[in-house]
Amino acid sequence: ELDRQERMYELFYGEKDYVRDLCILRDLYMKPLHNAEIVVLDRRKNFITKVFKNALAVLAENMELHRAMERRQKESFICYQIGDVLMPFVQNLEAYLEYCANQPYSMHFLEAEKRINARLVDFLEKTDRRPECRKLGVQHFLTRPPTRLARYPLLLRAVLKYTPEDHPDREAIPFVIERIEGMLNRINVETGKAQNRLRLFKVDEKLVCSVSDRNDLRLTDDQRKLIRDSQLRKRGGEGSNIQVLLLDHMLLMCKIKTDSQTGEDKYTLYKRPIPLQMLTMCIPDDPGSMRPRMAARRDSTGQASASFAASPGGTIRTQPGNLASPATPGSAPSIASAPAAPGAPGATNRPTIVSIENETQKDKYAYPLQITFLGRNGFTTTLYANKMADRKQWYLSIEQQQQELMEQHCKFELVPVARQFPPGIRVNTADVYDQGRCVVIGTDHGLYLGVAGKPTSYQLLSHLKHDRVFQIEIHEGLNVLAMIADKDRNLYVYPLDHLMTATTSSRHGLRVKPLHTHVSFFRFGQFQDQDILCSVRSTTLSNQTIIQVYKPVIAQPKSRTLGRFLSLGGESGLADSWKCIKECYIAAESTSLHFLRSRLCVGCTRGFEIVDLATMNTQSLLDPADTSLGFINKRDTTHPVALFRVHDGQFLLCYDVFAFYVNRNGQRARSNWMIHWVGTPTSFKYEYPYILAFDSQFIEIYHVETGSVVQVIITGNCASLSPNKMHVNLAVTSQSPTHPQEILRIQHLLAKDPI
């Protein structure tokens, strides 16, 4: 009991000293600053509020607690109970949250005022020398509330240690401790946020940049975070310092310059700020550190993964009985040898960073980190750290923040559908049938057929004697597969039941007569409720395009079987041959073709041209009288790529530089809406409400209503395999031209997986 009384005595008299210090803060600092001409009048109120915040509210709460403790002491020489005295106090701790969260700002604004106000410095020095202040300084009194609140649990646990089991404080004191520690946790969170905002505020004060760059950075936004900042060098040895700041959404690199008038450091941009979604990095001496990021994906077992790991199953067969060689020690690393997905056997969560042993790399600032900003206006720069640990920490910090961004904004995932193809077998095109379960892949070595998600099922269709396949498209309604193949880019249309039959005899030397030669691309579509096939032949030298329209010659109904891959049963309306019914000439090289209700829209070097299939006349899609479309005519380097019909009779026109809306009359719609692509897309996919733009290195995904970017998938070398097929979103990716290629389905997270 004696030990218990001593601990309570320490609590009582500690509270008395604490309240006395708060009174000193009020009487010797706050009142003179408020009443005297120490701080100029127009800044005085704001200064006192920022530095002292709600210190008077904290004093009022603890003054009441101190009075309650004094009353308890006067009741008896031996204090029986203390928990009930503390109960009302812990119900009103919000004042502490407001005061403690302001501490970083309090010290900052106090020091800032001292730098420009000599009268304040003189006042503080004189006040600090007063006996009541004990030469402790105003900072000591400002920090008393957070330190006192953190001490309560320690003192109360000491009291509880010597409290009998059946005592009322056995229930009251643990409750009080729990409430105080809960408030301390909240204070830690809010203080961390305040420190982060203060750091960003200081950066914003120092930064000298354009208005557009400042708007992109949004340093003063409440949700903005400064993850890491330190100095690196732009050259090894004694290169100049670069201040590098990792924000939650961007990487900022600045030169440090001293203001000749104030002597303060200022930041000027060394390179344009890099959005983390568009950033790749590598350690030059560690090839394994360079791998695509920002791509949520699953392996063939359905397990989620955040890294770009290879699908299991090895590589594709090049010829029967002949397998492509896997990566060997000393050869260029393949995707298959990259770190496994998290959770896989032998997986590591972080890249291995090899040490540098040669003398050059041992020099000061000799640990390089290469950073690349992807896109048409991107760049690559190398910064140097003075320690390997510092470089590693930068690498891991950027990687972790990219991972968090991916988890926050991920809308699409990558689903492997086939085994890897070695670099020697270039994958050019692909299509699916049977509701996406079966995949046909066109390569430089012919056609491969297999089941999505089953890597070992893919086989070369060796009975088709085509050395190169550039484009394929399956029309299940007509029971045909059309493709452009061979050196002369011939257009073939194969019946599916002949192509995929299981009998060996029917496969021998299977070949059909081409519909046309030197075909650039083709599209299936409909005209007047009839299926048609449009063949497009463009020539660069003569700068013209020939479009031939074919209609199917329908055979009698019959039963068809796709061997062990698919059984479709009997259907009517199967095409046995094709007849050319229309032919159109356009005096421009064409790159895309789109079907409207009764017309064609051709993307060519002149823009989007409308072709009337009834008269074969052409006209521009865009209204030449619409002055708001003048930006198109001013840019001779833009190329039309794709057109998509959206709701309300509007069309989304996608060029390789930007995208915008027009109405059915070719006039600008949504005049304030436009997307400017970061990369140079060569193809697009429209999956409402998203538009996917395929650059050679990444995929940009935007919301078609807001025009804002929602996700960027960095894939390495990338191409869409089915750019003209609705609801089929296959792509081929590889880490580099010398690495294996992987066939992936880009699938919305909420979509049903056909596998």
Beta strands, then each sheet from edge to edge (+ up, - down):
strand 1: 207-208
strand 2: 226-233
strand 3: 241-247
strand 4: 250-258
strand 5: 265-269
strand 6: 274-275
strand 7: 279-282
strand 8: 297-298
strand 9: 304-305
strand 10: 317-319
strand 11: 322-323
strand 12: 367-373
strand 13: 379-385
strand 14: 412-416
strand 15: 427-433
strand 16: 438-443
strand 17: 446-451
strand 18: 459-460
strand 19: 469-475
strand 20: 480-485
strand 21: 490-495
strand 22: 521-527
strand 23: 530-539
strand 24: 544-554
strand 25: 558-562
strand 26: 566-571
strand 27: 575-586
strand 28: 590-595
strand 29: 599-604
strand 30: 607-612
strand 31: 618-620
strand 32: 640-645
strand 33: 651-655
strand 34: 658-662
strand 35: 668-669
strand 36: 675-676
strand 37: 683-687
strand 38: 690-694
strand 39: 698-703
strand 40: 709-714
strand 41: 717-720
strand 42: 730-734
strand 43: 742-748
sheet 1: 1+ 5+ 4- 3+ 2-
sheet 2: 1+ 5+ 4- 6+
sheet 3: 7+ 12- 13+
sheet 4: 8+ 9-
sheet 5: 10+ 11-
sheet 6: 14+ 43- 42+ 41-
sheet 7: 15+ 16- 17+ 18-
sheet 8: 19+ 20- 21+
sheet 9: 22+ 23- 24+ 27-
sheet 10: 25+ 26-
sheet 11: 28+ 29- 30+ 31-
sheet 12: 32+ 33- 34+ 35-
sheet 13: 32+ 33- 34+ 36-
sheet 14: 37+ 38- 39+ 40-
end
